[in-house]
Amino acid sequence: MSEIIHTFDEARACVERQAQRLRASGTETLFVLECLNRVLAEDIHADRDLPPFPRATRDGYALRAADIAQIPATLRLIGQVKAGSALSENIKLANGACVEIMTGAPVPPGADAVVMVEYTTASGDSVIISRTAIAGENIVPRGKEAIASQLVLSKGTRLKHAQVAVATSVGKSQVAVFKKPRVAILSTGDEIVDVASAPGHYQIRNSNSFSLAAQVIAAGAEPVQLPIAPDEPTRLRELIAEGLKSDLLLLSGGVSMGKYDLVEQVLRDFDSEFFFTGAKIQPGKPVVFGRTSTAEMAPLDTSTAGVPPAVLRASCPQRTGTYFLGLPGNPLSTMVTFTLFARPLIDALSGAQPAPLVFAKAALSEAFTTKPGLTRFLPAALSGPHSAPQVELIRWQGSGDVVSMSRANCLAVIPPDKESVAAGELISVLIQ
């Protein structure tokens, strides 16, 4: 099979196009806090006007703006309105009068502005106002946020804390959400051992399975951690078949060009379509993205040698093809390629539109030189005041350095045409 190497932009666009073909598997109705980071499967409408009355946004005095056109102005204090209290029928705002009011309280009829308490002096039943106001100041009119029956949250919205506030403000203690997609995670390699095992001198623990599971959970999906696959095609094939029963399969390792990198070879047994077999990025260049046509294949034996995939497929149990991402085995590469390419697929399987990558600009703290040709996503630390953000590259010892990655809070992005970046130069930063 010939290699299909994309630039970063091409690879990302390819993943986003394929994500448009994916759908969530079903829905369920849950208590709203159980739905945090889940995706709405229903539209939510306002059950009444929001706010349901003209609402004061400051502690102070409700009054007529015309009465304080000339300051200082002395007004008669005729009452008080607290948040949550009904308006007294005795409070009728006439010329030259004012009402003490608290934040969130209903503005009495006749008042068209609220002056903050900081600009007033109360003495008995009089209030001296030292600042003018315009009509509407510090008041939210009834229905300004939403009117009854208005759509406030759309199906396909991911529920964060602000969306939870909206849902509960319109009386939704339970909401319908799409079911979490199941994402299978398969680490490969004879050098990998279980986390609970004592590794040999030349072995490493299976941290990739757990870092990927953590990223899957953060993305709103359910991880399915499979046993470690050895560098041997039969067992690797069995575990890939198991992983393809999930909504998405993530493989870690075995996608480079080494003698024992068998993932692409075995995936071909499943009549896979490969959209790309590499991306011009660092870390993560040997990333593989594709889709299988079948979840299972006929048992391997000599009688199937040379049989065209279409014939094998016709003799096997069929199911909808499953997308897969073969991620490099080095931990930093695994984490970065998940961020760049797995998230759009998980978003789509969760019922949402793929979220765009979020970039900011910051000044590079120290000069940096590199070879052109690859888009680099380098571990970095973003800091400094909001008016002058600064990004510092984390010193790392190659793509296996998880300790350095743990110190990063973003990825510094170096374009493929850059050979050097000067200290103080603005660069793009990928917010994770």
C-alpha positions in Angstrom: 0.0 0.0 0.0 1.4 3.4 -1.0 1.8 6.0 1.7 -0.7 8.9 2.0 1.1 11.7 3.8 -0.9 14.9 4.5 0.1 18.3 5.8 -1.5 19.0 9.2 -4.2 21.2 7.7 -5.1 18.5 5.1 -5.1 15.7 7.8 -7.3 17.8 10.1 -9.7 18.6 7.3 -9.9 14.9 6.3 -10.8 13.9 9.9 -13.5 16.6 10.1 -15.0 15.5 6.8 -15.3 12.0 7.9 -16.6 13.1 11.3 -19.6 14.6 9.5 -20.7 11.0 8.6 -20.8 9.9 12.2 -23.9 9.9 14.4 -24.5 9.2 18.1 -25.9 5.7 18.9 -28.9 6.6 21.1 -30.3 8.8 23.9 -31.0 8.7 27.6 -32.6 11.1 30.1 -30.6 11.9 33.2 -30.4 14.2 36.2 -28.9 17.4 34.9 -25.6 17.2 36.9 -25.1 13.7 35.5 -25.1 15.3 32.0 -22.1 17.5 32.6 -19.9 17.4 29.4 -22.6 15.4 27.6 -24.4 16.5 24.5 -28.1 17.5 24.4 -30.4 15.3 22.5 -33.3 17.8 22.8 -34.0 21.4 22.3 -34.7 23.4 25.5 -37.0 26.3 25.6 -37.7 29.0 28.1 -40.7 28.2 30.3 -41.4 31.9 31.0 -39.9 35.3 30.2 -36.3 35.7 31.5 -36.2 37.8 33.6 -39.9 37.5 34.4 -40.0 41.1 35.6 -37.8 44.2 35.2 -34.8 43.3 37.3 -32.4 45.6 39.2 -28.7 44.8 38.5 -27.3 46.9 41.4 -28.0 47.7 45.0 -29.2 51.3 45.1 -32.3 53.4 44.5 -34.9 53.0 41.8 -36.1 56.3 40.5 -37.1 58.4 37.5 -34.0 59.5 35.5 -35.7 62.8 34.8 -35.8 63.6 38.5 -32.0 63.7 38.8 -31.1 65.6 35.6 -29.7 68.2 37.9 -27.4 67.1 40.7 -27.2 66.9 43.6 -30.9 66.0 43.8 -32.9 65.2 47.0 -35.6 62.6 46.6 -38.3 61.2 49.0 -37.7 57.6 50.1 -41.0 55.8 50.0 -40.1 52.2 50.5 -37.8 49.2 50.0 -37.8 46.2 47.6 -35.8 43.1 48.3 -34.8 40.3 45.9 -37.5 37.6 46.0 -40.1 39.9 47.5 -43.4 40.8 45.8 -43.9 44.5 45.1 -46.2 46.2 47.6 -49.2 47.8 46.1 -48.5 50.8 48.2 -45.3 51.5 46.3 -46.3 53.9 43.5 -43.3 56.0 42.3 -44.3 59.6 41.8 -42.2 62.6 40.8 -39.4 63.3 43.2 -39.6 59.9 44.9 -37.3 56.9 45.0 -37.3 53.3 46.4 -34.4 51.5 48.0 -33.8 48.4 45.9 -31.5 45.3 46.1 -29.8 43.5 43.2 -32.2 41.0 41.6 -35.3 42.7 43.0 -38.2 43.8 40.7 -38.2 47.4 39.7 -41.4 49.2 40.8 -43.7 50.7 38.3 -42.8 54.3 37.3 -39.1 53.8 37.9 -36.8 53.8 34.8 -33.3 53.7 36.3 -31.4 52.5 39.3 -28.6 54.6 40.8 -25.9 52.6 42.7 -25.8 53.1 46.4 -22.2 54.4 46.2 -23.6 57.6 44.6 -26.2 58.3 47.3 -26.5 59.6 50.9 -29.6 58.6 52.9 -30.9 60.6 55.8 -34.2 59.6 57.3 -36.8 59.6 54.6 -34.6 61.6 52.1 -31.9 60.4 49.7 -29.3 62.8 48.2 -28.3 61.6 44.7 -24.9 62.7 43.5 -24.9 61.2 40.0 -27.2 61.4 37.0 -28.6 58.4 35.2 -30.2 57.6 31.9 -33.4 55.7 31.4 -32.8 51.9 31.6 -29.5 52.2 33.6 -28.9 49.2 35.8 -32.2 47.5 34.8 -32.8 44.4 32.7 -36.2 44.6 31.1 -38.7 41.7 31.3 -37.9 39.1 28.7 -34.6 40.7 27.6 -32.7 37.5 28.1 -35.4 35.3 26.6 -39.1 35.3 26.1 -41.4 32.4 27.0 -41.0 29.5 24.5 -37.8 30.8 23.0 -35.1 28.3 22.2 -32.3 28.7 24.8 -30.2 25.5 24.2 -30.1 23.6 21.0 -29.9 19.9 20.4 -26.2 19.1 19.9 -25.0 21.5 22.5 -22.3 20.2 24.9 -23.3 20.9 28.5 -20.8 22.9 30.5 -21.5 24.8 33.7 -23.1 27.8 31.8 -25.4 25.5 29.9 -26.4 23.7 33.1 -27.3 27.1 34.5 -29.5 27.8 31.5 -31.2 24.4 31.7 -32.0 24.7 35.4 -33.1 28.3 35.1 -36.0 27.1 32.9 -36.9 24.3 35.2 -35.1 21.3 33.6 -33.9 19.1 36.4 -33.6 16.2 33.9 -32.5 16.4 30.3 -32.2 14.1 27.3 -28.6 13.5 26.2 -26.9 11.3 23.6 -25.3 8.2 24.9 -21.6 8.2 25.4 -19.7 6.6 22.6 -17.5 3.7 23.5 -13.8 4.2 22.4 -11.6 1.2 22.4 -7.9 1.7 23.3 -5.3 -0.9 22.2 -1.7 -0.5 23.1 0.7 -2.6 21.1 4.3 -3.8 21.5 6.3 -6.5 23.2 8.1 -3.9 25.3 4.8 -2.8 27.0 3.7 -4.4 30.3 0.7 -3.8 32.5 0.8 -0.9 34.9 0.6 -3.2 37.9 3.5 -5.4 36.7 7.2 -5.0 37.4 8.7 -4.1 34.1 11.9 -5.8 32.9 15.0 -3.8 32.4 14.1 -2.9 28.8 10.3 -2.7 29.2 8.0 0.2 30.0 4.6 0.3 31.7 1.4 0.8 29.6 0.9 4.5 30.4 -0.5 5.2 26.9 -3.6 3.2 27.6 -4.3 5.3 30.7 -3.4 8.7 29.2 -5.7 8.0 26.3 -8.5 6.8 28.6 -8.1 10.0 30.5 -8.4 12.0 27.3 -11.4 10.0 26.2 -13.2 10.6 29.5 -12.4 14.4 29.3 -13.9 14.3 25.7 -17.2 12.9 27.1 -16.8 9.3 26.0 -16.4 5.9 27.6 -13.0 4.3 27.3 -12.7 0.5 26.7 -9.1 -0.5 27.6 -8.1 -3.7 25.8 -5.3 -6.1 26.8 -1.8 -5.2 25.4 -1.3 -6.6 21.9 2.1 -8.3 21.2 4.1 -7.8 18.1 2.5 -10.9 16.6 -0.2 -10.7 13.9 -2.6 -13.4 15.1 -3.2 -12.0 18.6 -3.0 -8.4 17.3 -5.7 -9.3 14.8 -8.0 -10.8 17.5 -7.7 -7.7 19.7 -8.3 -5.3 16.7 -11.5 -7.3 15.9 -12.5 -6.8 19.6 -11.8 -3.1 19.4 -13.8 -2.6 16.3 -16.9 -3.6 18.2 -16.7 -0.1 19.8 -17.7 3.1 18.1 -14.1 4.1 17.6 -10.7 2.3 17.9 -7.6 4.0 19.0 -4.3 2.1 18.6 -1.1 3.1 20.2 2.2 2.0 18.6 3.0 -0.3 15.7 2.3 2.3 13.0 5.9 3.3 12.1 8.1 1.6 9.5 9.9 -0.9 11.7 10.0 -4.7 11.1 7.6 -5.3 14.0 5.2 -2.4 13.2 2.3 -4.6 12.2 -0.8 -2.4 12.7 -1.3 -1.2 9.1 -0.7 -4.7 7.8 -3.2 -6.3 10.1 -5.8 -3.6 9.5 -5.7 -4.5 5.8 -7.2 -7.8 6.8 -10.4 -6.0 7.7 -10.7 -4.5 4.2 -9.7 -1.1 5.6 -9.8 2.2 3.7 -6.9 4.4 4.7 -7.5 8.1 4.5 -3.9 9.0 5.4 -0.9 7.0 6.7 1.1 10.0 8.0 1.0 13.7 8.7 3.7 16.3 8.4 3.7 17.1 12.1 6.0 16.7 15.1 5.4 14.8 17.3 3.1 12.3 15.7 4.2 12.0 12.1 3.4 8.3 11.6 -0.3 8.7 12.5 -2.8 6.5 10.6 -6.5 7.2 10.0 -9.0 5.0 8.3 -12.2 3.0 8.3 -12.9 -0.7 8.2 -15.7 -2.2 6.1 -16.1 -5.2 8.5 -15.6 -5.8 12.2 -14.7 -9.5 11.7 -12.9 -11.5 9.1 -12.9 -15.2 8.3 -10.3 -17.1 10.3 -6.8 -17.0 8.9 -5.8 -20.2 7.2 -4.1 -21.3 4.0 -7.3 -21.5 2.1 -7.8 -17.8 2.3 -4.4 -16.9 0.9 -4.8 -14.7 -2.1 -8.6 -14.4 -1.8 -9.7 -10.9 -2.7 -11.0 -8.8 0.3 -14.5 -8.5 -1.2 -14.9 -12.3 -1.3 -13.7 -12.6 2.3 -16.0 -9.8 3.4 -19.0 -11.6 1.8 -18.3 -14.6 4.0 -18.0 -12.7 7.3 -20.6 -11.3 9.7 -21.3 -7.7 8.7 -21.6 -4.5 10.7 -21.2 -0.8 10.0 -17.6 0.0 9.4 -15.6 1.4 12.3 -13.2 4.3 12.2 -9.7 3.8 13.6 -6.8 6.0 14.5 -3.3 4.4 14.7 -1.4 6.7 17.0 2.4 6.6 17.5 3.6 4.7 20.5 5.7 7.5 22.0 3.6 9.0 24.8 3.8 12.7 23.7 2.9 11.7 20.1 0.0 9.8 21.4 -1.4 12.7 23.5 -0.8 15.3 20.8 -2.4 13.2 17.9 -5.4 12.5 20.1 -5.9 16.2 20.6 -5.5 17.0 16.9 -7.4 14.1 15.3 -9.4 12.0 17.8 -11.5 14.8 19.3 -13.5 15.6 16.2 -14.5 11.9 15.8 -15.5 11.7 19.5 -17.5 14.9 19.3 -19.5 13.6 16.3 -20.1 10.2 17.9 -21.3 12.1 21.0 -23.9 14.0 19.0 -22.1 17.3 18.7 -20.5 19.2 15.8 -16.7 18.8 16.0 -15.3 21.6 18.1 -12.6 23.7 16.5 -9.1 23.8 17.8 -8.6 26.9 20.0 -5.5 29.0 19.3 -4.2 32.1 21.0 -1.1 34.3 20.4 1.7 34.7 22.8 5.3 36.0 22.8 8.0 33.3 22.7 10.2 33.6 25.7 13.4 32.3 24.1 14.6 32.0 20.5 14.0 28.7 18.8 15.5 27.1 15.7 14.3 24.0 13.9 14.3 22.3 10.5 11.4 23.4 8.2 8.9 21.0 6.7 6.8 19.9 9.7 4.1 21.7 11.7 5.4 21.3 15.3 3.2 21.1 18.3 5.6 21.5 21.2 4.9 21.2 24.9 4.9 24.7 26.4 3.8 26.7 29.4 1.6 29.8 28.9 1.9 32.5 31.5 2.1 36.2 32.1 -0.5 39.0 32.4 -3.5 39.1 30.0 -2.0 42.1 28.3 1.3 40.4 27.6 1.0 36.6 27.5 4.2 34.7 27.2 4.9 31.1 26.2 7.9 29.1 27.2 8.9 25.9 25.5 9.3 23.0 27.9 12.6 21.3 27.5 11.8 17.7 26.6 13.9 14.6 25.8 12.0 13.4 22.8 8.5 12.0 22.3 8.7 9.6 25.2 9.2 12.3 27.9 5.9 12.2 29.8 7.4 14.1 32.7 8.0 17.1 30.6 4.6 16.9 29.1 3.0 16.9 32.5 4.5 20.4 33.1 2.9 21.8 29.9 -0.4 23.7 29.8 -0.5 24.3 26.0 1.2 23.4 22.8 3.4 26.0 21.0 2.7 25.8 17.2 5.6 26.3 14.9 4.6 26.5 11.2 6.3 24.2 8.6 8.0 27.1 6.8 9.7 28.4 9.9 13.4 27.8 10.5 13.7 30.1 13.5 11.5 32.1 15.9 13.0 35.1 17.7 12.6 35.8 21.4 9.5 38.0 21.8 8.0 37.0 18.5 4.3 36.2 18.6 3.4 32.6 17.9 0.3 30.5 17.9 -0.5 28.5 21.0 -3.0 25.6 21.0 -5.1 25.7 24.2 -5.7 22.2 25.5 
